[in-house]
Amino acid sequence: MGYNMQFVNMCRTSPDTQYSDTCHNAKNLFGCVGLRNKQWHIFNRPYSEADYRQLRQTIIEYMTQAGEYGEFFPAQYSLFGYNETLANDFFPLTQPQVMARHWLWATAPQKKYAGKVVPAPDDLTRTYSDVTKAIYACSQCQRHYKVIPQEVELYRTLQVQLPTLCSICRQQARERLRNPWKLFKRQCMCTQTDHQ
């Protein structure tokens, strides 16, 4: 197990690690990505123990003055648009709200399918090859989707028709059925009065 791991993402058994991502069985890392079985690294560069400690302290002092130390990776450094992440499922924001925070918003390129797009059939009496070879258009977002034989078998077993929505729209519809996350102001159980 790792200990003293701060502001890391997917780091396993990497003690004394800060601001790192996907590092395994390593220790004493700062700002590293994808290292395995390493130690005394800053930004994926190896250092002696003394140099590591000195440079790490310098970086921490600079980050503290800039107000960055102690915070997780800023959202504007994400490689994905806010609307592509799970955060949007639990805390939905509109595109103007996301842009006001200087975060990314992904606009998916509209793919063109040259073949014939058909509406989903109401019954499943047709053969598997007919159903699984066809390309369907989502009735909500117009994305194209296909169904696989296992999916058709499930729908026949349950005696339901093929979905008219693509998998993304179906997942979003299921998410809307959940209760919203809400934070409540509560007094902390400790003796300090300024905690919530």
N, C-alpha and C positions, 0 to 999 in steps of 0.2 A: 504494500500500500504506500501511497505517497503522502507526505505531510508537508506542511508549509508551502502548499501550491496555491498561488494567488493569481487571479485573472488569467486563467488558462482555459483552454478548450481541448477536450479529448486527449489529455495527457494522462498516462497510466504509470503508476509506480515511478514517479519522477519527483523525488523530494527536493525542496528548496528551488522551486521553479516559479518564475513569474513571467507574465505576458508572453506565453508560448502556446503553440498550437500543434497537436498531433505528435507529441514527443513521448517515447516509450522507453522505460528502463533507463532513464537518464537522470542526472542530478546536477544541481547548480547551473541552471540555464536562465537566461534572460533574453526575451525577444527572439526565440528560436522557433523554427517550423520544421517538423518532420525528422527530428533527430532520434536515433536509437542507440542506446548503450554509450552515450557520450557524457562528458562532464566538463565544467568550466568553459562554457560557450556563451558568447553574447552575439546576437544576430547571426547565428550559425558559424561564427569564427571561434576557433579554440584559443584560449589564453592560459597562461600559468595561473595558479591559484591566487597569487598576490595581485597580478595584473587584473584578473577577473574581479576581485573584491573592490579594487580601487576604481576601475571603470564603471562597475555596477553602481557604486555609491555616487559617482559623478552623474550618471544618467538619472538616478533616482532624485538627486538634488535638483537637477534641471527640470524634471517632470513635475516635481513638487512646486517649484516656483511658477511653472506654467499652468498649474492646476489640473494636470493630467494624471498624476500618480494616485493610485487608489481607485481609479475608475476602470471599468471594463473597456474593451476595444470600442471606439466610437462607431456609431452606426453608419456614418458617412464613408467609412473605410470598407464597408461590406461589398462583396462582389456581386451581390444579388439585390434586386429591387425589393423594396418593402412589400410590395404586393405579391412577391414570389415566396415570402417566408411564412412560417407559422405565426409570427407576430401579427400578421394581418388577419389571420383567422380568429385570434383571441382578442386583439385590440385593433379593430378595423379603422383605417384612416382613409380619407379621400386623397386624390392626387394633389390638390392644392395644399392640404395639410402636410403631406410628406415633403413636398418641394419647399415649403416654408421652413422646414427643419434642415434643409440642405441634404436630404437623404436621396437615394436613388429610387426611381420608379421605372419599372421595366415595361416596355411596350413590346408585346410579342409580334414578330413579323407575321403578316397574314400569308399563310401558305396557300398556294394555288394547286388544286388537284385537277388534272386534265381529264380524268375519267368522269363517269356519270355518278352523281350523288343522288341517293334515293332516300325517301323518308322511311323511318323504321316501320316494319310491318306490324299490323295489329294482332296477327295470330302467328303461331310458330308451326304451322302445318307444312311449311316448305322444307325442303331438305337442308341438311347442314351446309352443304356447299353453296347453296343459294344465299343463305343467311350470312355465312362467314366470309364470303368473297365480296359482298357489297360494302360500299362506303356510305356511311350515314352522316347527316349533318345535324348538329345539336340544335334543338329548337330554341335554345336561349341565346347562345353565343355564336352559333354558326361554325364552331370548330368541327372538323371531320373526325370521325371515330369508326372503329371496327369492333366487332364482337368475335370472340374465340369460341371454338366448339364446346369447351368446358362451361363457358358462360351460357351458351344456348341450352346445354343440358340442364343446368341449374334452373333456368327460367321455365323449361318444360316441366321439370319436376315440381316446381312451385306453382305451375300453371299461371304464370304472369306473362305479360307481353314484354317485348324488348324495350329497353329504356329509350326515351326520346332525347335524353340529355347526355352529354359527354361525361366522362368520369370526373373531371374537374368540377363541373356544375353540380353533379350529384353529391360530391364531397362537400361543396359549399352549402348545399341545401341541408345536409345532415348537420353541419356545424351551426347553422342558424337555429336548429332545434335545441341546442344546448343552452343552459342558463348562462347569462353573461357573467364574466368575472368582475367582481366588485370588491374594492378595498374598503374596509371600515376603519374609522378612527377609534382606537382603543387605548386605554392607559396600559402601559407596560407593567408587568408584574414586579419589576425591580424597584428599588427604593428611590431611584432618581425620578424627578417629576417632569423632566423635559423629554422623556422618551414616549414613543407611541407604539 
